[in-house]
Amino acid sequence: MTIGKIYPTNHFIRAYKSLPEKIKLRAKQREKIFKANPYDPRLNTHRLKGRFKNYWSYSINYEYRIMFRFIDDETVLYHDIGTHDIYK
C-alpha cells in the first residue's frame, strides 16, 4: 500500500508553520517513509481511541506526531501535527 495524495487541513498547516525547523525537516523525512509504506515499523503507525477513534497517528520522533485519516487506500487527510497535546 502506497499513499498517492496527502491533503493537509488548515489546522494542520497552521500547526506545521509553528514547529521548530528541525522538526519540520524530520517530518518531511518521515512523510517520505509514510508515503512508501504507511505501516513502516519506524513510524509506529496506530489507530487512535476515544473521541479520535476515526483517526490514526504516526511518529515524527519520540515527542512529535502527525494525526491523520485515511480517505481511501491511496489518500490521506493530515489533521494535526505536534506533541501529545494534539490529543487533548
trRosetta pair geometry for C-beta under 8 A, 3 or more apart (Angstrom, degrees):
i j d omega theta_ij theta_ji phi_ij phi_ji
1 37 7.0 96 71 -132 73 59
1 38 6.4 -52 107 25 113 102
1 39 7.4 63 58 4 120 107
1 73 6.1 -114 -140 -174 108 94
1 74 7.9 -146 -168 -82 80 62
2 35 6.4 32 -171 160 84 63
2 36 6.1 -30 -121 -143 97 29
2 37 7.1 -45 -95 -70 65 47
2 74 7.0 20 90 -123 63 87
3 6 6.3 47 150 -59 127 93
3 34 6.5 -11 20 134 142 81
3 35 4.5 -104 62 -131 100 58
3 38 5.9 88 -40 -56 117 110
3 74 6.1 145 -139 -162 39 50
3 75 7.3 128 -155 -86 81 16
3 76 5.5 -14 -146 -9 131 119
4 35 7.9 109 -72 -157 18 98
4 74 4.1 17 13 171 107 112
4 75 6.7 -36 61 -71 89 64
5 74 6.6 64 20 132 82 85
5 75 4.7 -5 67 -115 103 83
5 76 7.2 178 96 30 59 63
6 31 7.3 -76 -7 -158 172 116
6 35 7.3 -87 -33 -88 123 101
6 68 8.0 -52 -143 -133 99 139
6 75 7.8 175 -81 -157 34 53
6 76 5.0 -13 -113 69 75 100
6 77 7.9 159 -162 -93 57 19
6 78 5.9 44 177 -28 102 107
7 71 7.7 37 27 -27 119 144
7 75 7.2 16 -3 -175 105 96
7 76 7.3 -179 27 92 68 50
7 77 5.2 -25 71 -110 97 68
7 78 7.0 -164 89 18 41 78
8 12 4.1 -129 -167 88 95 131
8 13 5.2 113 127 -57 128 83
8 16 7.3 -33 -155 -13 150 142
8 77 7.8 137 -104 -166 18 56
8 78 4.3 -23 -107 63 69 118
9 12 4.7 105 52 2 74 100
9 13 7.2 -136 96 -4 43 85
9 77 6.6 55 -46 174 92 97
9 78 6.6 -139 7 90 75 65
9 79 5.7 30 6 -127 133 43
9 80 7.7 -23 51 -57 122 57
10 13 5.6 -51 -149 34 36 114
10 14 6.5 35 154 -17 66 104
11 14 6.0 -56 -151 36 30 109
11 15 6.3 26 154 -15 65 110
11 79 6.9 -1 78 178 121 56
11 80 6.1 -38 124 -89 113 80
12 15 5.8 -61 -147 40 30 109
12 16 6.0 33 156 -24 67 108
12 78 4.5 103 -140 119 165 100
12 79 6.1 156 -62 130 111 12
12 80 5.8 -132 -91 -91 75 26
12 81 5.9 77 -150 -6 80 97
13 16 5.7 -53 -145 34 28 113
13 17 6.5 31 156 -22 62 105
14 17 5.9 -55 -152 31 29 112
14 18 6.9 19 155 -13 62 109
15 18 6.1 -66 -156 37 32 107
15 19 7.2 48 147 -42 64 96
15 80 5.8 52 18 -155 167 69
15 81 5.0 159 112 56 120 80
15 82 5.5 -85 -175 -48 125 109
15 86 7.6 58 -151 -101 157 116
16 19 5.8 -42 -162 3 39 118
16 24 6.9 92 -178 -111 84 95
16 27 7.3 -147 -134 102 101 168
16 81 5.4 54 -77 51 76 142
19 23 4.4 -109 172 84 117 122
19 24 5.2 145 93 -56 119 83
19 27 7.3 50 113 -16 168 140
19 64 7.6 65 -134 -130 126 146
19 81 6.9 -45 -56 120 135 119
19 82 7.5 -146 -86 -97 101 65
20 23 4.8 89 62 7 82 103
20 24 7.2 -147 97 -7 42 87
21 24 5.5 -53 -148 34 36 115
21 25 6.4 37 155 -20 68 103
22 25 5.9 -53 -153 34 30 111
22 26 6.5 27 151 -15 63 108
23 26 5.5 -54 -146 40 35 112
23 27 6.2 41 152 -26 66 104
23 60 6.4 59 -163 135 85 146
23 61 7.4 -105 -121 10 82 121
23 64 5.5 117 -150 -41 121 168
24 27 5.6 -52 -147 32 30 114
24 28 6.7 31 153 -20 62 102
25 28 5.9 -54 -155 32 32 111
25 29 6.7 31 149 -17 64 104
26 29 5.6 -54 -152 36 35 113
26 30 6.3 32 152 -16 67 108
26 60 5.3 96 119 173 109 99
26 61 5.8 -10 160 -41 154 109
26 64 7.6 110 92 63 129 137
27 30 5.7 -57 -146 41 31 110
27 31 6.2 39 153 -28 65 104
27 60 5.0 -29 -88 -124 72 129
27 64 7.4 -77 -74 128 99 137
27 66 6.9 114 -142 -60 105 121
27 81 6.7 28 -122 -154 145 142
28 31 5.6 -49 -146 29 31 115
28 32 7.1 38 153 -23 60 97
29 32 6.0 -51 -163 24 34 112
29 33 7.2 28 145 -11 63 103
30 33 5.6 -53 -156 37 42 112
30 34 6.1 46 146 -23 71 107
30 43 6.5 121 -165 -109 102 94
30 58 7.0 172 164 123 123 116
30 59 7.5 -130 -141 101 148 52
30 60 5.2 -135 5 -122 160 61
30 66 7.6 170 108 -3 131 129
31 34 5.2 -52 -143 38 36 117
31 35 6.2 39 157 -23 68 101
31 66 7.9 75 -82 -29 87 169
32 35 6.0 -51 -148 32 28 109
32 36 6.7 23 154 -13 60 108
33 36 6.0 -64 -155 39 31 108
33 37 7.0 -48 171 53 66 79
33 40 5.1 -96 166 50 105 160
33 42 6.1 -67 178 75 157 124
33 43 6.1 180 112 -58 122 111
34 37 7.6 -106 -148 73 20 40
34 38 5.4 37 -166 -109 71 63
34 40 7.2 -117 -87 23 40 115
34 43 6.0 108 -85 -105 83 152
34 45 7.7 126 -122 -76 91 124
34 58 6.1 153 -101 76 119 165
34 66 7.9 -39 -79 64 163 144
35 38 7.8 39 -85 -65 15 76
36 40 7.2 45 83 -51 95 131
37 40 4.4 104 91 -54 106 90
38 43 7.3 -93 -174 75 42 162
38 45 5.7 95 155 -103 75 166
38 58 7.3 -127 -167 -59 74 145
38 76 7.5 158 -102 -71 138 141
39 43 7.5 -146 -159 57 15 122
39 45 5.3 -107 -112 54 49 136
40 43 5.0 84 72 -1 87 107
40 45 7.5 88 46 -10 56 116
41 44 7.4 35 -177 -67 47 51
43 58 4.1 -16 171 -162 109 118
43 59 5.9 165 -172 42 46 75
44 58 6.4 141 72 -148 61 62
44 59 4.5 33 48 -2 114 121
45 56 6.2 15 -173 170 90 120
45 57 7.3 175 -143 88 51 41
45 58 4.4 -20 -91 -91 75 100
46 56 6.7 173 92 -156 29 80
46 57 6.1 -18 62 58 75 84
46 58 7.8 139 14 -86 60 55
47 53 7.4 29 163 -160 103 54
47 55 7.7 139 -157 93 59 42
47 56 5.4 -50 -100 -101 50 79
48 52 3.9 -30 117 110 140 110
48 53 6.4 -129 96 -93 76 27
48 55 4.8 0 30 80 128 89
48 56 6.5 -167 -9 -104 85 22
48 57 5.8 76 -58 -14 104 108
48 67 7.2 11 -37 -135 145 104
48 87 7.2 -165 -144 -121 132 111
49 52 7.0 39 63 67 25 82
49 53 5.8 20 -147 -92 32 80
50 53 6.3 -179 61 -48 24 88
52 55 4.4 -52 179 39 92 120
52 67 7.1 -67 -160 -155 136 131
52 87 6.5 -86 -8 -137 153 82
54 69 6.1 9 138 -117 89 118
55 67 5.3 12 171 -177 135 98
55 68 6.7 143 -159 75 86 25
55 69 5.5 -70 -109 -74 65 82
55 79 6.2 -60 -125 19 129 153
56 67 7.4 159 83 -155 40 54
56 68 5.6 -30 66 70 88 78
56 69 6.9 137 16 -100 84 35
56 70 6.9 44 2 -24 132 90
57 65 4.9 3 -174 179 114 127
57 66 6.7 160 -152 80 63 45
57 67 5.1 -26 -96 -100 89 65
57 68 7.3 144 -93 20 37 71
58 65 6.8 155 78 -155 30 77
58 66 5.6 -11 58 55 81 95
58 68 7.5 -11 8 19 95 116
59 62 7.3 18 -165 -90 127 21
59 64 7.4 110 -163 85 61 56
59 65 5.8 -46 -103 -103 49 74
60 64 4.0 -32 55 97 122 106
60 65 6.5 -153 3 -86 88 20
60 66 6.4 96 -48 -25 100 91
60 81 7.6 60 -35 -158 139 102
61 64 5.5 46 40 36 82 93
63 83 5.4 -35 166 -118 88 91
63 84 7.7 -93 -165 -16 58 85
64 81 7.0 24 -178 177 104 82
64 82 6.4 -98 -137 177 82 16
64 83 6.0 -58 -94 -82 58 52
65 81 7.2 -161 95 -142 47 52
65 82 7.0 -19 53 69 73 43
65 83 7.4 77 15 -153 87 16
65 84 7.1 71 5 -82 126 50
65 86 6.5 -136 71 42 106 135
66 78 6.1 -49 -175 -140 111 102
66 80 7.5 172 -155 90 47 48
66 81 5.0 -11 -106 -102 71 88
67 78 7.6 104 79 -166 51 59
67 79 4.7 -59 106 67 96 107
67 80 4.4 12 45 53 116 89
67 81 7.3 -152 19 -69 73 41
67 86 5.7 -161 -15 135 131 135
67 87 7.7 157 -79 -77 139 73
68 76 5.1 11 173 179 134 110
68 77 6.1 158 -161 81 78 49
68 78 5.0 -41 -99 -106 100 47
68 79 5.8 176 -100 5 34 86
69 76 7.0 157 79 -158 42 64
69 77 4.8 -7 56 56 93 103
69 79 6.3 70 -12 -40 92 117
70 73 7.5 24 -174 -89 120 26
70 75 7.4 106 -168 82 57 59
70 76 6.0 -41 -106 -104 49 74
71 75 4.0 -47 62 103 116 108
71 76 6.5 -162 5 -92 89 17
71 77 5.7 93 -49 -24 105 98
72 75 5.0 43 42 35 83 102
78 81 7.1 1 176 -46 115 102
80 86 4.5 160 129 -159 134 127
81 86 7.1 -158 105 -82 6 153
82 85 6.0 -63 129 64 124 91
82 86 4.4 140 60 -52 106 111
83 86 6.9 155 70 -11 41 87
84 87 5.8 -38 -178 19 65 113
85 88 5.5 -40 -164 11 57 118
